[in-house]
């Protein structure tokens, strides 16, 4: 499984940024798109994607693959995804360890799965089928979750490790999700990192969250907080430079604010590179 293309520090391509990004003299290293927002569309979104493809690597990241759901994989969805991956010439594509569809209805949520042997046995062949159908390496993202689902007999780190190794896929490691889950469920986030197959990390998500009285909520609606930057630095001590993506999906600020975050990620990548190497 090859998903180690080093892209640098990127940002999500949001509609709010289309014109400003193309006009800006500041340049992220790469862009991530929400797959469903660019599958089979025309108009302004297709124009922006085509313009960006001439300037940056673009990686599709999905929310509706439904890799863990009981419904059969959606062939029409996979056809659209395959076409998008071909059009972007992405070195890999990704989606979440979750379910998002039930009885043919998209739920518009990334819903958590139990941590058990049955889920591993269900998800592994579906990842292989998706990867073979699309024809590029697949990365599985660790989700945020607020309750451990009934039927769990294992823990998250063991299940993620088993799945990515048995499916021979990569890991899209959301560092913010690791931090949020660790705080909400009372474990050490660095120890969690040390239990994962970090050699399979294709890239990293960095994002903000919202502290509430009863839990930290994974909102992607704020700047990356200092504890998440610290956890990212701890990851880089273990992996060396890996591609990093700043996610900002709600309460979206001016483009320069997000580019500032990408600059900080790039500086950490540079600092993590061996002497004389390029990050």
N, C-alpha and C positions, 0 to 999 in steps of 0.2 A: 504494500500500500504506500503510495507516494503522495504526500500532501504537505511537503516542506518548502514550497516556494516562498521565499522571503520577500514580502511586498513592502514592508516598512509600516508607516503609520497612516491610517486612512480614516475616512468619515462616511457616514451613511448619506446616500443621495436622496434627499427629501425634496418634495415639490417646492417647498419654501426657498430652496437654494438654487434652483435650476439656473436662472439668469445670472444671479450674483456669482455663483461658482465659475461659470464660463467666462465672466468678465473680470474676475479677480486675478491679480498678479500673484497672490498666494496660492500654493498648490499643495494639496494633500498628495500622498504617495499613491493612493488607490482609493477606490470607492466600493461600497457595498450597496446592493439594491435589495429591497424586499421583492422577492420573485413575483409574487402575485400582482404587484402593482405594475409590472412591465410585461406580463405574459399576454400576448395577443392584443396589445393595445396600439392605438395610433395617436395622432394629435400631439399635444405638447409633451407628453411623457415619452413617446417614441422619438420625437425630435431631440429631446434632452439626452436620452440614452445614446443615440447615434453620435451626437456631438461629443459626449463624454468618452465613448469608446475610442475616439480618435486621439484622446489625450491621456487616459488613465487605464490601468487594469480595472475591470469591473467584475465583482463576485456576487452571484445570486445567493440570497439567504432567505429561505422560505418559512412560512408559518402554517401552511395548510397541507403539508405532506401527510400528516396523520400516521406517522410511522408506528405508533403504539396502539392505534385504535383497532377495534374488532372488524370494521368494515374492510372489504377487499381494497387493495390499492386502486386508486382512481386512474384508469388508463387515459382518459382525456386530459386529466391534470398532468400526468407524466409526459404525455406528448407535448403539451405546452411548455413544461419545464425543460424537456430535452431540447426543444427548439431555442429556448432562451439561453441555455448553457452553450449551445453551438454558436449562437449569434454573438455572445459575449466572449467566446473562446476562453472561458474561465478554466483555470487549472483545477478547480474543485468547486463544489456547491455544498450547501448545508441546510439543515433544519433541526428541529428540537426533539429531545427525548420526552415525548408527551403524546396525548391524543387530542385531536381537534375536530373530530367528526364522529357522529353516532347516528346510525340508521339513515345514512345518506344526507344528513343535515350538518353543515358546518356550524360550529358552536362559537366561533370567533373568540376562543380562549385557548390557551396552552395548558391543558389540564393534566395533572400529575398522574403517574402510574404507580402501582405498588412495586416495591423492591423485592422481587422473588424470582424463583427459577422459571416459573411459567412465563413471565414477561420477557426474560432473556430468550427463552425458546421461541417466543412469538416475534420479537423484534429483529433478532439476528437474520433470519432468512428474508425478512422484508427489506432490510438494509441492502443485503446482497442483490435482491431483485431490482431495487431502485438504482443502485450503482451500475448494474449491468444494463439496465434499460437506458439510462442517461449516458453512460459511456465515459464518465469522469469520476475521480475519487470523491467520496462522500464524507462529510464531517458531521458528527452528531453533537449538538449543543446540550450542555447540562442546564436544566431549568431551575428557576426559583420555585419553591413550593412552601406552603404554609401549614400543612398537616401531612404527616406520614400516612399514606393510604392503608386502609384495612387490607389484610392479607400479606403485608410485608414481613418477610422472614430474613432478609438480608439488609444491607445498608447501601446508600447511594454510591459510595466509592467503589464497592465491590461490584455492583450491578453495572455501572458505567465501564469499569475496567473489563469485565467479562464480555460485555456487548461489543466494544470496539475491537477487542482482541479476537473474539470468535467471528465477528463479521469482517474483520480485516479492514476497518475503516479508520478515519481520523477523528480527532476530538476538537470541536470548537469550544474552547474553554472560556466561559463567561466568568471573569474574575469577580465582577460585582455580584453575580448570583452566588458564587462560593461564599463571599462575605455575608450577604443577606441571609443565606441559609444557616451559616455558622452562628450568626447572632441570634436568629430566631429559634434554632434548635439546640443551641448550647454546646457547640464543639469548636475545636481549634481549626481555623481555616488553613493554616500552614500545614498542620498534620494531615488535613484532607488532601492538599496538593501532593504531599509525599506518598499518598496511597494510589495516585493516578498514574497511568502510563504516559508520562509527560513527553516521551519521544514521539507520541502520536498527535501532539497538539499542532494543528494546522495553522490556526490563528487564535487571537484572543479578543473578546469583547470587553470594553471598558464603558461603564455607564454610571449614572447617578441613581439614588434611591431616596425614599421619603420616610423618615422616622415617624412612626405613630405610637401612641401610648402602649398598644399591645403587641406591636410587631414592626419590623422594618419592611416597607412595601417597595418592591422592585418596579419603579415607575419609569425609568429612563427619561425623567423630566427635569434633571438638574445636572450640574457639573459633577465630574468624578470626584468623590470625597477623598480626603487624605488617607483614611484606612484602606481604601481600594487601591490607591496609588502604592501604598506600602506593600500590599499583597501582590500587586503586579511586580514590584521590585523583587520581592521574595521569589516569585516564579522565575524571573529572569536570572536570578542567581543559580537556579537549578537547570535552566534550559539554554541560556544564552539568548540572543535576539530571536524573537518570533514576531510574525506580523500582528499588528494591533489595530483595532477598529474602535473609534469612539462612537457610541450609540447615543442619540438624543432624539427621542420620538414624540415627546409631549412638551408643551410650553417651550416651543423651539425658539432659541434666541437668534440674534444676528449671526450670519455665517462666521464672522471673525472670532466670535466666542468659541465656537466649535473647533475652528482651526487652531486656536490657542491651545485647546486640549490636545489636539493631534500633535502639535509641536512639543508639548510636554512628554507625550508618549514617545515621540521620535528621539528626544534627548535621552530618555531612559534606555531605549534600544541601542543608541550609539554608545552609551556608557557600558552596556553589557557586552559589547562586541570585543573579541580578543584584540590585543594591541596590533595595529597595522591592518586590521580587517575592516571592511565596509559593512554597515548594517543595512 
